[in-house]
Amino acid sequence: MKVLLDTSLLLPTLGIEVERADKILKRLRDHELYYSDFSILECLWVVNSLKKKGKFDYDSFESGIKSILECYAKADINAEIVLKAFEIHEMGHKDIIDCLLYSTALHNNMKFASLDNELKKFVRNNNLEYIFFK
């Protein structure tokens, strides 16, 4: 099964601990895993914030980013994905990166592996297609 990884599930590969990530990552081992450039951007924001706080390990980041880019497939993006993300954002979900990632998974016929309960609730409450990895 094709599964798009949310940013929170890429961060551990960069040496950044994320609560509950290990449980879902173990269940994803036998699936075809994808990343999005949007998540790479979001990872860089997190890394930059940690670096400013002196909580950054460059070696872990370097090996992790190489691992992500070399081992996972890159999810395609097109105008339809961006437009759907904008529509979801306009419906009231404030995190545009979440909207882009959800839309990317939806339009590429993937499951979306995410720890984001707020996004899951938003999708359900707005009768959007529930594509989250369980």
C-alpha positions as CSV (number, residue, x, y, z in Angstrom):
1,M,0.0,0.0,0.0
2,K,1.2,3.5,-0.8
3,V,1.5,5.7,2.3
4,L,2.4,9.4,2.5
5,L,4.2,10.2,5.7
6,D,3.3,13.3,7.6
7,T,6.1,15.5,8.7
8,S,5.9,14.2,12.3
9,L,6.8,10.8,11.0
10,L,9.8,12.0,9.1
11,L,11.3,13.9,12.1
12,P,12.5,10.8,13.9
13,T,14.6,9.9,10.9
14,L,16.3,13.3,11.4
15,G,17.1,12.4,15.0
16,I,14.2,14.4,16.4
17,E,12.0,12.6,18.9
18,V,8.3,12.6,18.4
19,E,5.9,11.1,20.9
20,R,3.9,8.1,19.5
21,A,5.8,8.1,16.2
22,D,7.6,4.8,16.8
23,K,4.3,2.8,17.1
24,I,3.0,3.9,13.8
25,L,6.4,3.7,12.1
26,K,6.7,0.0,13.1
27,R,3.3,-0.7,11.4
28,L,4.5,1.0,8.2
29,R,7.5,-1.2,7.5
30,D,5.9,-3.4,4.9
31,H,4.3,-0.5,2.9
32,E,5.6,1.8,0.1
33,L,6.5,5.0,1.8
34,Y,6.3,8.5,0.3
35,Y,7.4,11.9,1.4
36,S,6.4,15.4,0.1
37,D,8.6,18.4,-0.5
38,F,6.1,20.2,1.8
39,S,7.2,18.0,4.7
40,I,10.9,18.6,3.9
41,L,10.2,22.3,4.2
42,E,8.3,21.8,7.5
43,C,11.2,19.6,8.7
44,L,13.6,22.5,8.0
45,W,11.4,24.9,10.0
46,V,11.6,22.5,13.0
47,V,15.3,21.9,12.6
48,N,15.9,25.7,12.4
49,S,13.9,26.2,15.6
50,L,15.9,23.5,17.4
51,K,19.2,24.9,16.2
52,K,18.4,28.3,17.6
53,K,17.7,26.5,21.0
54,G,21.0,24.6,20.8
55,K,19.2,21.3,20.4
56,F,20.4,20.3,17.0
57,D,22.6,17.4,15.9
58,Y,23.9,18.1,12.4
59,D,25.2,14.5,11.8
60,S,21.8,13.0,12.6
61,F,20.1,15.6,10.3
62,E,22.6,14.9,7.5
63,S,22.2,11.1,7.6
64,G,18.4,11.4,8.1
65,I,17.7,13.7,5.2
66,K,19.8,11.5,2.9
67,S,17.9,8.5,4.1
68,I,14.5,10.2,3.5
69,L,15.5,11.4,0.0
70,E,17.1,8.1,-1.0
71,C,14.9,5.5,0.6
72,Y,11.4,6.9,0.3
73,A,9.6,7.8,-2.9
74,K,8.6,11.4,-3.6
75,A,4.9,12.2,-3.9
76,D,3.9,14.0,-7.1
77,I,2.3,17.4,-6.9
78,N,0.2,19.3,-9.4
79,A,-2.1,22.3,-9.6
80,E,-5.2,20.2,-8.6
81,I,-3.5,19.2,-5.4
82,V,-2.7,22.8,-4.5
83,L,-6.2,24.0,-5.4
84,K,-7.8,21.3,-3.2
85,A,-5.5,22.2,-0.4
86,F,-6.6,25.8,-0.7
87,E,-10.2,24.7,-0.7
88,I,-9.7,22.7,2.5
89,H,-7.9,25.7,4.1
90,E,-10.8,27.9,3.2
91,M,-13.2,25.4,4.8
92,G,-11.4,26.3,8.1
93,H,-8.3,24.1,8.6
94,K,-5.7,26.7,9.5
95,D,-2.5,24.6,8.8
96,I,-1.9,25.0,5.1
97,I,0.9,22.3,5.2
98,D,-1.6,19.8,6.6
99,C,-4.0,20.7,3.8
100,L,-1.3,20.2,1.2
101,L,-0.2,16.9,2.6
102,Y,-3.8,15.6,2.9
103,S,-4.6,16.7,-0.6
104,T,-1.4,15.2,-1.9
105,A,-2.3,11.8,-0.5
106,L,-5.9,12.0,-1.6
107,H,-5.0,12.8,-5.3
108,N,-2.2,10.2,-5.4
109,N,-4.5,7.5,-4.1
110,M,-2.4,7.0,-1.0
111,K,-3.1,6.5,2.7
112,F,-1.9,9.4,4.9
113,A,0.0,8.4,8.0
114,S,-0.3,11.2,10.5
115,L,-0.4,11.7,14.3
116,D,-2.5,14.9,13.8
117,N,-5.8,14.2,15.6
118,E,-7.0,17.8,14.9
119,L,-6.7,17.2,11.1
120,K,-8.4,13.8,11.4
121,K,-11.3,15.4,13.3
122,F,-11.6,18.2,10.7
123,V,-11.7,15.7,7.9
124,R,-14.5,13.7,9.6
125,N,-16.5,16.8,10.6
126,N,-16.4,18.1,7.1
127,N,-17.3,14.9,5.4
128,L,-14.0,14.7,3.5
129,E,-12.7,11.3,2.4
130,Y,-11.0,9.6,5.4
131,I,-7.7,8.3,3.9
132,F,-5.7,8.1,7.1
133,F,-3.5,5.0,7.8
134,K,-4.9,3.1,10.7
